[in-house]
Amino acid sequence: MKHAHIHPLISAGCPLVSLLIGVSLMALIPELGALTRHEDARVRSDACHYLSLTHDVSVRKYIEPLLRDDHEEVREVAEESLQRRVLRMRAADEPGRASADSQALRR
């Protein structure tokens, strides 16, 4: 599998995530995005979480489809990831957009 080299990063958990954030998760967005379509729900869930840590608006296209995933855990992580983004947007200067995003998540 093309993206198999990322699996150790994902399964290593939080200590490695802190290191990766320092190095730059931005460079991993395409590979993490591809992993949101992985056959293993745990990999999809972890990839979604790490994408949300980038704080980049471009990751939304990878996270939104996971709201309809077959596995409940993946759906929950996707919703939490988007909610974190909404809260960050409220803190920034997009109160109207944050409100619309919050309402869309509740539907």
Sine and cosine of phi, psi and omega as CSV:
sin_phi,cos_phi,sin_psi,cos_psi,sin_omega,cos_omega
0.00,0.00,0.66,-0.75,-0.09,-1.00
-0.86,0.50,-0.62,0.79,-0.12,-0.99
-0.98,-0.19,0.26,0.97,-0.07,-1.00
-0.87,0.50,-0.47,0.88,-0.03,-1.00
-0.92,0.39,-0.24,0.97,0.02,-1.00
-1.00,0.06,-0.40,0.92,-0.07,-1.00
-0.77,0.64,-0.71,0.70,0.04,-1.00
-0.87,0.50,-0.55,0.84,0.03,-1.00
-0.91,0.42,-0.68,0.74,-0.05,-1.00
-0.94,0.33,-0.67,0.74,-0.05,-1.00
-0.97,0.23,-0.22,0.98,-0.01,-1.00
-0.95,0.32,-0.42,0.91,0.11,-0.99
1.00,0.10,-0.31,-0.95,-0.19,-0.98
-0.85,0.53,-0.68,0.73,-0.02,-1.00
-0.84,0.55,-0.65,0.76,0.01,-1.00
-0.95,0.31,-0.54,0.84,0.02,-1.00
-0.86,0.51,-0.69,0.72,0.02,-1.00
-0.85,0.53,-0.68,0.74,0.04,-1.00
-0.91,0.42,-0.70,0.71,-0.02,-1.00
-0.89,0.45,-0.60,0.80,0.02,-1.00
-0.88,0.48,-0.65,0.76,0.04,-1.00
-0.89,0.45,-0.63,0.78,-0.02,-1.00
-0.96,0.29,-0.69,0.72,0.09,-1.00
0.76,-0.65,0.97,-0.24,0.11,-0.99
-0.94,0.34,-0.34,0.94,-0.01,-1.00
-0.82,0.58,-0.62,0.78,-0.02,-1.00
-0.93,0.37,-0.33,0.94,-0.03,-1.00
-0.99,-0.12,0.00,1.00,-0.06,-1.00
-0.80,0.60,-0.75,0.66,-0.02,-1.00
-0.87,0.49,-0.67,0.75,-0.01,-1.00
-0.95,0.32,-0.66,0.75,0.07,-1.00
-0.89,0.45,-0.63,0.77,0.05,-1.00
-0.86,0.51,-0.67,0.74,0.04,-1.00
-0.90,0.44,-0.56,0.83,-0.01,-1.00
-0.95,0.31,-0.23,0.97,0.09,-1.00
-0.94,0.34,-0.16,0.99,0.05,-1.00
-0.95,-0.32,0.21,0.98,-0.03,-1.00
-0.92,0.40,0.46,-0.89,-0.02,-1.00
-0.93,0.36,-0.45,0.89,-0.02,-1.00
-1.00,0.04,0.86,-0.52,-0.04,-1.00
-0.87,0.49,-0.56,0.83,0.01,-1.00
-0.90,0.43,-0.62,0.79,0.02,-1.00
-0.92,0.38,-0.68,0.73,0.04,-1.00
-0.87,0.49,-0.69,0.72,-0.01,-1.00
-0.89,0.45,-0.74,0.67,0.00,-1.00
-0.91,0.42,-0.66,0.75,0.02,-1.00
-0.88,0.48,-0.66,0.75,0.03,-1.00
-0.87,0.49,-0.73,0.69,-0.01,-1.00
-0.87,0.50,-0.74,0.67,-0.04,-1.00
-0.92,0.40,-0.57,0.82,0.08,-1.00
-0.88,0.48,-0.63,0.77,-0.02,-1.00
-0.91,0.41,-0.44,0.90,0.00,-1.00
-0.96,0.29,-0.23,0.97,0.02,-1.00
-0.96,0.27,-0.38,0.93,-0.04,-1.00
0.87,0.49,0.41,0.91,-0.04,-1.00
-0.97,-0.23,0.74,-0.67,-0.04,-1.00
-0.89,0.45,-0.41,0.91,-0.05,-1.00
-0.92,0.38,-0.31,0.95,-0.05,-1.00
-0.98,0.21,-0.24,0.97,-0.01,-1.00
-0.83,0.56,-0.58,0.81,-0.01,-1.00
-0.90,0.43,-0.40,0.92,0.05,-1.00
-1.00,0.03,-0.53,0.85,-0.09,-1.00
-0.99,0.15,-0.67,0.75,-0.08,-1.00
-0.83,0.56,-0.68,0.73,0.02,-1.00
-0.88,0.48,-0.41,0.91,0.00,-1.00
-0.95,0.30,-0.23,0.97,0.09,-1.00
-0.91,0.42,-0.31,0.95,0.00,-1.00
-0.92,-0.38,0.30,0.95,-0.03,-1.00
-0.89,0.45,0.43,-0.90,0.02,-1.00
-0.93,0.37,-0.41,0.91,-0.06,-1.00
-0.98,-0.18,0.77,-0.64,-0.05,-1.00
-0.85,0.53,-0.67,0.74,-0.03,-1.00
-0.87,0.49,-0.66,0.75,0.01,-1.00
-0.90,0.43,-0.69,0.73,0.03,-1.00
-0.87,0.49,-0.67,0.75,0.00,-1.00
-0.90,0.43,-0.68,0.73,0.01,-1.00
-0.90,0.43,-0.64,0.77,0.02,-1.00
-0.89,0.46,-0.71,0.71,0.01,-1.00
-0.89,0.45,-0.70,0.71,0.03,-1.00
-0.88,0.47,-0.64,0.77,0.01,-1.00
-0.89,0.46,-0.68,0.73,0.02,-1.00
-0.95,0.32,-0.57,0.82,0.04,-1.00
-0.91,0.42,-0.64,0.77,0.06,-1.00
-0.87,0.50,-0.64,0.77,0.01,-1.00
-0.90,0.43,-0.66,0.75,0.02,-1.00
-0.88,0.48,-0.70,0.72,0.01,-1.00
-0.90,0.45,-0.63,0.78,0.04,-1.00
-0.91,0.42,-0.61,0.79,0.00,-1.00
-0.92,0.40,-0.60,0.80,0.04,-1.00
-0.88,0.47,-0.64,0.77,0.00,-1.00
-0.94,0.35,-0.47,0.88,0.06,-1.00
-0.98,0.19,-0.60,-0.80,-0.03,-1.00
-0.87,-0.50,0.70,0.72,-0.01,-1.00
-0.80,-0.61,0.83,0.56,-0.07,-1.00
-0.88,0.48,-0.59,0.81,0.02,-1.00
-0.91,0.41,-0.68,0.73,0.01,-1.00
-0.92,0.38,-0.66,0.75,0.00,-1.00
-0.87,0.49,-0.67,0.74,0.00,-1.00
-0.90,0.44,-0.70,0.72,0.01,-1.00
-0.90,0.44,-0.66,0.75,0.03,-1.00
-0.90,0.44,-0.67,0.74,0.00,-1.00
-0.88,0.48,-0.69,0.73,0.00,-1.00
-0.92,0.40,-0.62,0.79,0.00,-1.00
-0.91,0.41,-0.58,0.81,0.01,-1.00
-0.92,0.38,-0.50,0.87,-0.04,-1.00
-0.98,0.21,-0.29,0.96,-0.05,-1.00
-0.97,0.26,0.00,0.00,0.00,0.00
